[in-house]
Amino acid sequence: MDEIVIEALKKIEAITEDKVLTYLVRIKKDAICLDPHLKEVRVLANQDS
Amino acid sequence: MKKLAELLRERMKVDGLSVRDVAEVTGVSHSTIARAANEETVTVSTLVALCTFLGVPLSSVLEAKENPDAIFEQISRVLAIEPELSGVFGDIARKINDGDLNKKVLAEIAAFAAYRVERYDLAYNEMSLAD
């Protein structure tokens, strides 16, 4: 398998993993009412960083 | 990852392999193999190891689109949800234009990105169920 492809997939994995984890942490803390709109997931994750 | 799980379970059944057998051959932990067979999320490293083990291309487990319009639409949808991925697709586009990469891989990368951002939906649904 092409190393360039694997590298791209790993970048995608890293970017999306952080967002999902942050989102789940938020859910566990139950500290905020999340907007169901998907873009809000990204905004909330950015506020944490 | 449904398609990967189906192929893995089928191979294990046909060859009479246990989860530990597959773990030994692939070098992936048996718990990860079990998760993959149960359609759970796997890392890129595991995905590559299992595709190699199964002898199938990445495109077959990612259910990549073949139609250029469908691929473009998939990328557009992914970037609408996760704009940060635009850098990855920009790099890939440059490498394709430079002739360093076959454009067929774009479908695989798009399919993987779509699979990953769909997890945002899953996370939200889990929260909804918890409520």
N, CA and C atoms of all chains as a GROMACS GRO file, in nm:
protein
  540
    1MET      N    1   0.084  -0.120   0.000
    1MET     CA    2   0.000   0.000   0.000
    1MET      C    3   0.088   0.126   0.000
    2ASP      N    4   0.045   0.224  -0.072
    2ASP     CA    5   0.126   0.345  -0.088
    2ASP      C    6   0.145   0.419   0.044
    3GLU      N    7   0.271   0.450   0.073
    3GLU     CA    8   0.301   0.519   0.198
    3GLU      C    9   0.234   0.657   0.206
    4ILE      N   10   0.222   0.721   0.090
    4ILE     CA   11   0.158   0.854   0.088
    4ILE      C   12   0.012   0.842   0.130
    5VAL      N   13  -0.053   0.736   0.087
    5VAL     CA   14  -0.194   0.715   0.123
    5VAL      C   15  -0.206   0.688   0.274
    6ILE      N   16  -0.118   0.603   0.324
    6ILE     CA   17  -0.123   0.571   0.468
    6ILE      C   18  -0.097   0.696   0.552
    7GLU      N   19  -0.004   0.776   0.505
    7GLU     CA   20   0.027   0.901   0.575
    7GLU      C   21  -0.097   0.992   0.578
    8ALA      N   22  -0.165   1.001   0.465
    8ALA     CA   23  -0.287   1.084   0.457
    8ALA      C   24  -0.395   1.030   0.550
    9LEU      N   25  -0.412   0.900   0.552
    9LEU     CA   26  -0.514   0.839   0.639
    9LEU      C   27  -0.481   0.864   0.786
   10LYS      N   28  -0.354   0.858   0.820
   10LYS     CA   29  -0.315   0.882   0.960
   10LYS      C   30  -0.339   1.028   1.000
   11LYS      N   31  -0.318   1.119   0.906
   11LYS     CA   32  -0.347   1.260   0.934
   11LYS      C   33  -0.497   1.278   0.960
   12ILE      N   34  -0.578   1.216   0.875
   12ILE     CA   35  -0.724   1.224   0.891
   12ILE      C   36  -0.764   1.164   1.026
   13GLU      N   37  -0.702   1.051   1.058
   13GLU     CA   38  -0.732   0.984   1.185
   13GLU      C   39  -0.701   1.076   1.303
   14ALA      N   40  -0.585   1.141   1.297
   14ALA     CA   41  -0.543   1.227   1.407
   14ALA      C   42  -0.637   1.347   1.422
   15ILE      N   43  -0.672   1.409   1.312
   15ILE     CA   44  -0.759   1.527   1.316
   15ILE      C   45  -0.897   1.491   1.370
   16THR      N   46  -0.952   1.384   1.323
   16THR     CA   47  -1.088   1.348   1.363
   16THR      C   48  -1.092   1.284   1.502
   17GLU      N   49  -0.987   1.217   1.540
   17GLU     CA   50  -0.984   1.152   1.672
   17GLU      C   51  -0.996   1.256   1.783
   18ASP      N   52  -0.921   1.363   1.771
   18ASP     CA   53  -0.923   1.467   1.874
   18ASP      C   54  -1.063   1.523   1.893
   19LYS      N   55  -1.132   1.543   1.783
   19LYS     CA   56  -1.264   1.603   1.790
   19LYS      C   57  -1.364   1.512   1.860
   20VAL      N   58  -1.359   1.386   1.825
   20VAL     CA   59  -1.453   1.292   1.885
   20VAL      C   60  -1.425   1.276   2.034
   21LEU      N   61  -1.298   1.268   2.069
   21LEU     CA   62  -1.263   1.252   2.210
   21LEU      C   63  -1.308   1.372   2.292
   22THR      N   64  -1.285   1.490   2.239
   22THR     CA   65  -1.326   1.611   2.310
   22THR      C   66  -1.477   1.612   2.330
   23TYR      N   67  -1.546   1.571   2.226
   23TYR     CA   68  -1.691   1.569   2.231
   23TYR      C   69  -1.740   1.473   2.339
   24LEU      N   70  -1.676   1.357   2.344
   24LEU     CA   71  -1.718   1.259   2.444
   24LEU      C   72  -1.686   1.304   2.585
   25VAL      N   73  -1.574   1.373   2.603
   25VAL     CA   74  -1.540   1.426   2.734
   25VAL      C   75  -1.648   1.526   2.778
   26ARG      N   76  -1.687   1.608   2.685
   26ARG     CA   77  -1.793   1.704   2.714
   26ARG      C   78  -1.922   1.633   2.759
   27ILE      N   79  -1.951   1.527   2.692
   27ILE     CA   80  -2.073   1.454   2.726
   27ILE      C   81  -2.063   1.398   2.867
   28LYS      N   82  -1.946   1.344   2.898
   28LYS     CA   83  -1.929   1.284   3.030
   28LYS      C   84  -1.940   1.388   3.141
   29LYS      N   85  -1.880   1.503   3.116
   29LYS     CA   86  -1.884   1.608   3.218
   29LYS      C   87  -2.024   1.668   3.231
   30ASP      N   88  -2.101   1.653   3.125
   30ASP     CA   89  -2.236   1.707   3.126
   30ASP      C   90  -2.236   1.854   3.161
   31ALA      N   91  -2.131   1.923   3.113
   31ALA     CA   92  -2.113   2.062   3.154
   31ALA      C   93  -2.173   2.161   3.057
   32ILE      N   94  -2.216   2.112   2.944
   32ILE     CA   95  -2.264   2.206   2.844
   32ILE      C   96  -2.373   2.141   2.761
   33CYS      N   97  -2.467   2.222   2.718
   33CYS     CA   98  -2.571   2.170   2.631
   33CYS      C   99  -2.521   2.180   2.487
   34LEU      N  100  -2.499   2.067   2.424
   34LEU     CA  101  -2.441   2.068   2.290
   34LEU      C  102  -2.548   2.090   2.183
   35ASP      N  103  -2.509   2.171   2.089
   35ASP     CA  104  -2.594   2.191   1.974
   35ASP      C  105  -2.585   2.067   1.885
   36PRO      N  106  -2.696   2.014   1.836
   36PRO     CA  107  -2.688   1.894   1.753
   36PRO      C  108  -2.626   1.918   1.616
   37HIS      N  109  -2.611   2.044   1.576
   37HIS     CA  110  -2.551   2.070   1.446
   37HIS      C  111  -2.406   2.024   1.447
   38LEU      N  112  -2.368   1.948   1.348
   38LEU     CA  113  -2.236   1.885   1.347
   38LEU      C  114  -2.122   1.985   1.356
   39LYS      N  115  -2.136   2.100   1.296
   39LYS     CA  116  -2.026   2.196   1.298
   39LYS      C  117  -1.997   2.244   1.440
   40GLU      N  118  -2.093   2.237   1.527
   40GLU     CA  119  -2.071   2.279   1.664
   40GLU      C  120  -1.971   2.190   1.737
   41VAL      N  121  -1.961   2.067   1.691
   41VAL     CA  122  -1.863   1.975   1.752
   41VAL      C  123  -1.724   2.031   1.732
   42ARG      N  124  -1.700   2.079   1.612
   42ARG     CA  125  -1.568   2.135   1.579
   42ARG      C  126  -1.541   2.262   1.660
   43VAL      N  127  -1.641   2.347   1.670
   43VAL     CA  128  -1.624   2.473   1.743
   43VAL      C  129  -1.592   2.446   1.889
   44LEU      N  130  -1.664   2.355   1.949
   44LEU     CA  131  -1.640   2.324   2.090
   44LEU      C  132  -1.500   2.266   2.110
   45ALA      N  133  -1.459   2.182   2.016
   45ALA     CA  134  -1.326   2.121   2.027
   45ALA      C  135  -1.218   2.229   2.019
   46ASN      N  136  -1.236   2.324   1.930
   46ASN     CA  137  -1.138   2.431   1.915
   46ASN      C  138  -1.129   2.517   2.040
   47GLN      N  139  -1.238   2.534   2.109
   47GLN     CA  140  -1.238   2.616   2.230
   47GLN      C  141  -1.156   2.549   2.340
   48ASP      N  142  -1.149   2.418   2.333
   48ASP     CA  143  -1.073   2.346   2.435
   48ASP      C  144  -0.924   2.354   2.414
   49SER      N  145  -0.884   2.375   2.290
   49SER     CA  146  -0.741   2.366   2.260
   49SER      C  147  -0.669   2.496   2.292
   50MET      N  148  -1.640  -0.080   1.132
   50MET     CA  149  -1.623  -0.080   0.988
   50MET      C  150  -1.686  -0.210   0.933
   51LYS      N  151  -1.805  -0.194   0.878
   51LYS     CA  152  -1.888  -0.310   0.847
   51LYS      C  153  -1.826  -0.405   0.744
   52LYS      N  154  -1.779  -0.350   0.633
   52LYS     CA  155  -1.727  -0.435   0.526
   52LYS      C  156  -1.603  -0.512   0.572
   53LEU      N  157  -1.516  -0.444   0.645
   53LEU     CA  158  -1.395  -0.509   0.698
   53LEU      C  159  -1.436  -0.624   0.790
   54ALA      N  160  -1.533  -0.599   0.875
   54ALA     CA  161  -1.579  -0.702   0.969
   54ALA      C  162  -1.635  -0.822   0.895
   55GLU      N  163  -1.712  -0.796   0.791
   55GLU     CA  164  -1.771  -0.906   0.714
   55GLU      C  165  -1.664  -0.993   0.650
   56LEU      N  166  -1.565  -0.926   0.588
   56LEU     CA  167  -1.457  -1.001   0.521
   56LEU      C  168  -1.374  -1.078   0.623
   57LEU      N  169  -1.350  -1.017   0.736
   57LEU     CA  170  -1.270  -1.082   0.840
   57LEU      C  171  -1.342  -1.205   0.896
   58ARG      N  172  -1.468  -1.188   0.928
   58ARG     CA  173  -1.546  -1.300   0.983
   58ARG      C  174  -1.554  -1.415   0.882
   59GLU      N  175  -1.573  -1.379   0.755
   59GLU     CA  176  -1.584  -1.480   0.650
   59GLU      C  177  -1.453  -1.558   0.637
   60ARG      N  178  -1.342  -1.484   0.638
   60ARG     CA  179  -1.210  -1.549   0.627
   60ARG      C  180  -1.184  -1.641   0.746
   61MET      N  181  -1.219  -1.594   0.864
   61MET     CA  182  -1.198  -1.674   0.985
   61MET      C  183  -1.282  -1.802   0.979
   62LYS      N  184  -1.403  -1.789   0.929
   62LYS     CA  185  -1.492  -1.905   0.921
   62LYS      C  186  -1.441  -2.006   0.818
   63VAL      N  187  -1.407  -1.957   0.701
   63VAL     CA  188  -1.361  -2.044   0.593
   63VAL      C  189  -1.232  -2.116   0.631
   64ASP      N  190  -1.139  -2.042   0.692
   64ASP     CA  191  -1.010  -2.101   0.726
   64ASP      C  192  -1.006  -2.162   0.866
   65GLY      N  193  -1.117  -2.152   0.938
   65GLY     CA  194  -1.123  -2.207   1.074
   65GLY      C  195  -1.026  -2.139   1.169
   66LEU      N  196  -1.015  -2.009   1.157
   66LEU     CA  197  -0.921  -1.934   1.240
   66LEU      C  198  -0.991  -1.872   1.360
   67SER      N  199  -0.922  -1.871   1.473
   67SER     CA  200  -0.974  -1.802   1.591
   67SER      C  201  -0.923  -1.658   1.590
   68VAL      N  202  -0.977  -1.578   1.680
   68VAL     CA  203  -0.930  -1.440   1.694
   68VAL      C  204  -0.780  -1.438   1.727
   69ARG      N  205  -0.740  -1.530   1.812
   69ARG     CA  206  -0.597  -1.536   1.850
   69ARG      C  207  -0.509  -1.580   1.732
   70ASP      N  208  -0.562  -1.667   1.646
   70ASP     CA  209  -0.486  -1.708   1.527
   70ASP      C  210  -0.459  -1.585   1.439
   71VAL      N  211  -0.563  -1.507   1.416
   71VAL     CA  212  -0.549  -1.389   1.330
   71VAL      C  213  -0.453  -1.289   1.396
   72ALA      N  214  -0.464  -1.278   1.528
   72ALA     CA  215  -0.375  -1.186   1.601
   72ALA      C  216  -0.229  -1.225   1.582
   73GLU      N  217  -0.206  -1.355   1.587
   73GLU     CA  218  -0.068  -1.402   1.575
   73GLU      C  219  -0.012  -1.374   1.435
   74VAL      N  220  -0.094  -1.395   1.334
   74VAL     CA  221  -0.049  -1.375   1.196
   74VAL      C  222  -0.028  -1.227   1.165
   75THR      N  223  -0.119  -1.144   1.214
   75THR     CA  224  -0.116  -1.001   1.177
   75THR      C  225  -0.028  -0.917   1.269
   76GLY      N  226  -0.005  -0.967   1.390
   76GLY     CA  227   0.071  -0.886   1.486
   76GLY      C  228  -0.017  -0.783   1.556
   77VAL      N  229  -0.147  -0.795   1.537
   77VAL     CA  230  -0.243  -0.705   1.602
   77VAL      C  231  -0.298  -0.779   1.725
   78SER      N  232  -0.326  -0.708   1.831
   78SER     CA  233  -0.373  -0.775   1.953
   78SER      C  234  -0.507  -0.846   1.930
   79HIS      N  235  -0.530  -0.952   2.005
   79HIS     CA  236  -0.653  -1.029   1.984
   79HIS      C  237  -0.778  -0.948   2.020
   80SER      N  238  -0.763  -0.857   2.116
   80SER     CA  239  -0.880  -0.775   2.152
   80SER      C  240  -0.915  -0.679   2.039
   81THR      N  241  -0.813  -0.630   1.970
   81THR     CA  242  -0.838  -0.541   1.855
   81THR      C  243  -0.901  -0.619   1.740
   82ILE      N  244  -0.854  -0.741   1.719
   82ILE     CA  245  -0.914  -0.826   1.614
   82ILE      C  246  -1.062  -0.851   1.646
   83ALA      N  247  -1.089  -0.876   1.770
   83ALA     CA  248  -1.228  -0.901   1.812
   83ALA      C  249  -1.314  -0.777   1.787
   84ARG      N  250  -1.258  -0.661   1.817
   84ARG     CA  251  -1.333  -0.537   1.794
   84ARG      C  252  -1.359  -0.516   1.645
   85ALA      N  253  -1.257  -0.542   1.565
   85ALA     CA  254  -1.273  -0.526   1.420
   85ALA      C  255  -1.381  -0.621   1.366
   86ALA      N  256  -1.381  -0.743   1.417
   86ALA     CA  257  -1.481  -0.841   1.372
   86ALA      C  258  -1.621  -0.804   1.420
   87ASN      N  259  -1.624  -0.717   1.520
   87ASN     CA  260  -1.752  -0.673   1.577
   87ASN      C  261  -1.795  -0.538   1.521
   88GLU      N  262  -1.731  -0.500   1.408
   88GLU     CA  263  -1.766  -0.377   1.335
   88GLU      C  264  -1.732  -0.250   1.412
   89GLU      N  265  -1.640  -0.258   1.507
   89GLU     CA  266  -1.601  -0.138   1.580
   89GLU      C  267  -1.490  -0.065   1.505
   90THR      N  268  -1.464   0.057   1.548
   90THR     CA  269  -1.362   0.140   1.483
   90THR      C  270  -1.222   0.083   1.503
   91VAL      N  271  -1.143   0.086   1.398
   91VAL     CA  272  -1.004   0.042   1.409
   91VAL      C  273  -0.912   0.155   1.364
   92THR      N  274  -0.787   0.149   1.407
   92THR     CA  275  -0.690   0.250   1.366
   92THR      C  276  -0.643   0.222   1.224
   93VAL      N  277  -0.575   0.320   1.167
   93VAL     CA  278  -0.522   0.303   1.031
   93VAL      C  279  -0.423   0.187   1.028
   94SER      N  280  -0.340   0.177   1.132
   94SER     CA  281  -0.241   0.068   1.135
   94SER      C  282  -0.309  -0.068   1.132
   95THR      N  283  -0.416  -0.082   1.209
   95THR     CA  284  -0.490  -0.208   1.212
   95THR      C  285  -0.559  -0.232   1.077
   96LEU      N  286  -0.614  -0.127   1.023
   96LEU     CA  287  -0.682  -0.137   0.894
   96LEU      C  288  -0.586  -0.189   0.787
   97VAL      N  289  -0.467  -0.132   0.784
   97VAL     CA  290  -0.366  -0.173   0.685
   97VAL      C  291  -0.324  -0.319   0.710
   98ALA      N  292  -0.303  -0.354   0.836
   98ALA     CA  293  -0.261  -0.491   0.869
   98ALA      C  294  -0.368  -0.592   0.829
   99LEU      N  295  -0.493  -0.558   0.853
   99LEU     CA  296  -0.601  -0.652   0.820
   99LEU      C  297  -0.626  -0.662   0.670
  100CYS      N  298  -0.611  -0.550   0.599
  100CYS     CA  299  -0.625  -0.556   0.452
  100CYS      C  300  -0.515  -0.643   0.392
  101THR      N  301  -0.395  -0.630   0.446
  101THR     CA  302  -0.283  -0.713   0.400
  101THR      C  303  -0.312  -0.860   0.428
  102PHE      N  304  -0.361  -0.888   0.548
  102PHE     CA  305  -0.394  -1.024   0.587
  102PHE      C  306  -0.504  -1.083   0.497
  103LEU      N  307  -0.604  -1.002   0.468
  103LEU     CA  308  -0.717  -1.049   0.388
  103LEU      C  309  -0.684  -1.052   0.238
  104GLY      N  310  -0.577  -0.980   0.202
  104GLY     CA  311  -0.540  -0.974   0.062
  104GLY      C  312  -0.636  -0.892  -0.021
  105VAL      N  313  -0.690  -0.788   0.040
  105VAL     CA  314  -0.785  -0.703  -0.032
  105VAL      C  315  -0.734  -0.559  -0.032
  106PRO      N  316  -0.771  -0.482  -0.135
  106PRO     CA  317  -0.730  -0.341  -0.136
  106PRO      C  318  -0.811  -0.260  -0.036
  107LEU      N  319  -0.753  -0.152   0.006
  107LEU     CA  320  -0.820  -0.063   0.101
  107LEU      C  321  -0.957  -0.018   0.049
  108SER      N  322  -0.964   0.003  -0.082
  108SER     CA  323  -1.089   0.052  -0.141
  108SER      C  324  -1.205  -0.044  -0.117
  109SER      N  325  -1.177  -0.172  -0.107
  109SER     CA  326  -1.286  -0.268  -0.091
  109SER      C  327  -1.347  -0.264   0.048
  110VAL      N  328  -1.268  -0.234   0.149
  110VAL     CA  329  -1.325  -0.229   0.284
  110VAL      C  330  -1.382  -0.092   0.316
  111LEU      N  331  -1.334   0.009   0.245
  111LEU     CA  332  -1.385   0.144   0.270
  111LEU      C  333  -1.508   0.174   0.186
  112GLU      N  334  -1.539   0.083   0.096
  112GLU     CA  335  -1.654   0.102   0.006
  112GLU      C  336  -1.643   0.237  -0.066
  113ALA      N  337  -1.526   0.256  -0.126
  113ALA     CA  338  -1.498   0.383  -0.194
  113ALA      C  339  -1.588   0.403  -0.315
  114LYS      N  340  -1.621   0.529  -0.339
  114LYS     CA  341  -1.702   0.563  -0.456
  114LYS      C  342  -1.618   0.549  -0.583
  115GLU      N  343  -1.684   0.520  -0.693
  115GLU     CA  344  -1.612   0.509  -0.820
  115GLU      C  345  -1.640   0.626  -0.913
  116ASN      N  346  -1.760   0.678  -0.903
  116ASN     CA  347  -1.799   0.790  -0.989
  116ASN      C  348  -1.732   0.919  -0.942
  117PRO      N  349  -1.662   0.991  -1.032
  117PRO     CA  350  -1.593   1.115  -0.992
  117PRO      C  351  -1.685   1.216  -0.924
  118ASP      N  352  -1.808   1.228  -0.974
  118ASP     CA  353  -1.902   1.322  -0.914
  118ASP      C  354  -1.936   1.281  -0.770
  119ALA      N  355  -1.950   1.151  -0.750
  119ALA     CA  356  -1.982   1.101  -0.616
  119ALA      C  357  -1.865   1.124  -0.520
  120ILE      N  358  -1.744   1.107  -0.572
  120ILE     CA  359  -1.624   1.131  -0.490
  120ILE      C  360  -1.618   1.279  -0.451
  121PHE      N  361  -1.640   1.366  -0.549
  121PHE     CA  362  -1.638   1.510  -0.522
  121PHE      C  363  -1.743   1.547  -0.418
  122GLU      N  364  -1.862   1.491  -0.434
  122GLU     CA  365  -1.970   1.520  -0.340
  122GLU      C  366  -1.933   1.471  -0.199
  123GLN      N  367  -1.870   1.356  -0.192
  123GLN     CA  368  -1.830   1.301  -0.062
  123GLN      C  369  -1.726   1.392   0.005
  124ILE      N  370  -1.630   1.438  -0.074
  124ILE     CA  371  -1.527   1.527  -0.018
  124ILE      C  372  -1.590   1.658   0.027
  125SER      N  373  -1.682   1.710  -0.051
  125SER     CA  374  -1.748   1.836  -0.014
  125SER      C  375  -1.822   1.822   0.118
  126ARG      N  376  -1.889   1.709   0.134
  126ARG     CA  377  -1.965   1.685   0.258
  126ARG      C  378  -1.871   1.672   0.378
  127VAL      N  379  -1.761   1.602   0.356
  127VAL     CA  380  -1.662   1.584   0.463
  127VAL      C  381  -1.607   1.720   0.507
  128LEU      N  382  -1.571   1.804   0.408
  128LEU     CA  383  -1.510   1.933   0.440
  128LEU      C  384  -1.611   2.029   0.504
  129ALA      N  385  -1.738   2.012   0.472
  129ALA     CA  386  -1.841   2.095   0.536
  129ALA      C  387  -1.850   2.062   0.685
  130ILE      N  388  -1.828   1.936   0.718
  130ILE     CA  389  -1.834   1.894   0.857
  130ILE      C  390  -1.701   1.922   0.927
  131GLU      N  391  -1.593   1.894   0.857
  131GLU     CA  392  -1.460   1.909   0.919
  131GLU      C  393  -1.365   1.985   0.826
  132PRO      N  394  -1.370   2.118   0.826
  132PRO     CA  395  -1.287   2.198   0.734
  132PRO      C  396  -1.137   2.176   0.756
  133GLU      N  397  -1.099   2.132   0.873
  133GLU     CA  398  -0.956   2.114   0.900
  133GLU      C  399  -0.894   2.007   0.809
  134LEU      N  400  -0.977   1.923   0.751
  134LEU     CA  401  -0.926   1.819   0.661
  134LEU      C  402  -0.891   1.874   0.523
  135SER      N  403  -0.920   2.001   0.499
  135SER     CA  404  -0.890   2.058   0.367
  135SER      C  405  -0.740   2.052   0.337
  136GLY      N  406  -0.657   2.065   0.439
  136GLY     CA  407  -0.512   2.057   0.419
  136GLY      C  408  -0.470   1.921   0.367
  137VAL      N  409  -0.531   1.817   0.419
  137VAL     CA  410  -0.498   1.681   0.376
  137VAL      C  411  -0.537   1.664   0.229
  138PHE      N  412  -0.657   1.706   0.195
  138PHE     CA  413  -0.702   1.691   0.056
  138PHE      C  414  -0.622   1.782  -0.038
  139GLY      N  415  -0.580   1.897   0.012
  139GLY     CA  416  -0.496   1.985  -0.069
  139GLY      C  417  -0.363   1.919  -0.102
  140ASP      N  418  -0.302   1.856  -0.002
  140ASP     CA  419  -0.175   1.785  -0.024
  140ASP      C  420  -0.191   1.674  -0.126
  141ILE      N  421  -0.299   1.598  -0.111
  141ILE     CA  422  -0.324   1.486  -0.202
  141ILE      C  423  -0.345   1.538  -0.345
  142ALA      N  424  -0.421   1.646  -0.358
  142ALA     CA  425  -0.447   1.703  -0.491
  142ALA      C  426  -0.316   1.746  -0.557
  143ARG      N  427  -0.228   1.806  -0.478
  143ARG     CA  428  -0.099   1.850  -0.532
  143ARG      C  429  -0.015   1.730  -0.580
  144LYS      N  430  -0.016   1.625  -0.498
  144LYS     CA  431   0.063   1.506  -0.534
  144LYS      C  432   0.007   1.438  -0.658
  145ILE      N  433  -0.125   1.440  -0.673
  145ILE     CA  434  -0.187   1.383  -0.794
  145ILE      C  435  -0.148   1.467  -0.915
  146ASN      N  436  -0.156   1.599  -0.900
  146ASN     CA  437  -0.121   1.688  -1.011
  146ASN      C  438   0.026   1.677  -1.050
  147ASP      N  439   0.110   1.652  -0.951
  147ASP     CA  440   0.254   1.639  -0.978
  147ASP      C  441   0.291   1.501  -1.034
  148GLY      N  442   0.191   1.412  -1.037
  148GLY     CA  443   0.216   1.278  -1.088
  148GLY      C  444   0.277   1.184  -0.986
  149ASP      N  445   0.281   1.225  -0.860
  149ASP     CA  446   0.340   1.140  -0.756
  149ASP      C  447   0.240   1.038  -0.702
  150LEU      N  448   0.114   1.056  -0.738
  150LEU     CA  449   0.010   0.971  -0.681
  150LEU      C  450  -0.097   0.945  -0.786
  151ASN      N  451  -0.146   0.821  -0.790
  151ASN     CA  452  -0.254   0.787  -0.882
  151ASN      C  453  -0.385   0.846  -0.828
  152LYS      N  454  -0.461   0.908  -0.916
  152LYS     CA  455  -0.583   0.974  -0.869
  152LYS      C  456  -0.688   0.877  -0.813
  153LYS      N  457  -0.670   0.748  -0.840
  153LYS     CA  458  -0.766   0.650  -0.787
  153LYS      C  459  -0.766   0.649  -0.633
  154VAL      N  460  -0.653   0.684  -0.574
  154VAL     CA  461  -0.645   0.679  -0.428
  154VAL      C  462  -0.731   0.787  -0.362
  155LEU      N  463  -0.766   0.888  -0.440
  155LEU     CA  464  -0.851   0.994  -0.384
  155LEU      C  465  -0.982   0.936  -0.331
  156ALA      N  466  -1.037   0.839  -0.402
  156ALA     CA  467  -1.163   0.777  -0.359
  156ALA      C  468  -1.146   0.706  -0.225
  157GLU      N  469  -1.033   0.641  -0.207
  157GLU     CA  470  -1.006   0.570  -0.080
  157GLU      C  471  -0.993   0.670   0.035
  158ILE      N  472  -0.918   0.775   0.010
  158ILE     CA  473  -0.896   0.874   0.115
  158ILE      C  474  -1.027   0.944   0.150
  159ALA      N  475  -1.106   0.976   0.048
  159ALA     CA  476  -1.236   1.039   0.072
  159ALA      C  477  -1.328   0.947   0.152
  160ALA      N  478  -1.326   0.820   0.117
  160ALA     CA  479  -1.412   0.724   0.187
  160ALA      C  480  -1.371   0.710   0.333
  161PHE      N  481  -1.241   0.709   0.358
  161PHE     CA  482  -1.194   0.699   0.496
  161PHE      C  483  -1.232   0.824   0.575
  162ALA      N  484  -1.215   0.940   0.514
  162ALA     CA  485  -1.251   1.066   0.581
  162ALA      C  486  -1.400   1.068   0.614
  163ALA      N  487  -1.482   1.021   0.519
  163ALA     CA  488  -1.627   1.017   0.541
  163ALA      C  489  -1.660   0.924   0.657
  164TYR      N  490  -1.594   0.811   0.660
  164TYR     CA  491  -1.614   0.714   0.769
  164TYR      C  492  -1.578   0.777   0.904
  165ARG      N  493  -1.470   0.852   0.906
  165ARG     CA  494  -1.425   0.913   1.033
  165ARG      C  495  -1.520   1.023   1.080
  166VAL      N  496  -1.565   1.110   0.989
  166VAL     CA  497  -1.651   1.219   1.034
  166VAL      C  498  -1.791   1.169   1.070
  167GLU      N  499  -1.827   1.052   1.016
  167GLU     CA  500  -1.956   0.995   1.056
  167GLU      C  501  -1.956   0.960   1.204
  168ARG      N  502  -1.838   0.944   1.260
  168ARG     CA  503  -1.828   0.914   1.404
  168ARG      C  504  -1.877   1.032   1.487
  169TYR      N  505  -1.872   1.152   1.431
  169TYR     CA  506  -1.926   1.268   1.504
  169TYR      C  507  -2.075   1.244   1.529
  170ASP      N  508  -2.139   1.192   1.423
  170ASP     CA  509  -2.282   1.161   1.434
  170ASP      C  510  -2.305   1.056   1.542
  171LEU      N  511  -2.218   0.954   1.542
  171LEU     CA  512  -2.233   0.847   1.640
  171LEU      C  513  -2.219   0.902   1.781
  172ALA      N  514  -2.121   0.990   1.801
  172ALA     CA  515  -2.099   1.047   1.934
  172ALA      C  516  -2.222   1.125   1.979
  173TYR      N  517  -2.280   1.199   1.887
  173TYR     CA  518  -2.398   1.276   1.924
  173TYR      C  519  -2.515   1.184   1.958
  174ASN      N  520  -2.529   1.077   1.878
  174ASN     CA  521  -2.639   0.984   1.904
  174ASN      C  522  -2.623   0.915   2.038
  175GLU      N  523  -2.499   0.885   2.075
  175GLU     CA  524  -2.475   0.823   2.207
  175GLU      C  525  -2.521   0.917   2.317
  176MET      N  526  -2.493   1.045   2.299
  176MET     CA  527  -2.533   1.143   2.398
  176MET      C  528  -2.686   1.150   2.407
  177SER      N  529  -2.750   1.148   2.291
  177SER     CA  530  -2.896   1.156   2.287
  177SER      C  531  -2.959   1.038   2.358
  178LEU      N  532  -2.900   0.921   2.337
  178LEU     CA  533  -2.953   0.801   2.402
  178LEU      C  534  -2.935   0.809   2.553
  179ALA      N  535  -2.822   0.868   2.595
  179ALA     CA  536  -2.794   0.880   2.738
  179ALA      C  537  -2.895   0.972   2.806
  180ASP      N  538  -2.942   1.071   2.732
  180ASP     CA  539  -3.042   1.163   2.788
  180ASP      C  540  -3.174   1.089   2.807
   0.00000   0.00000   0.00000
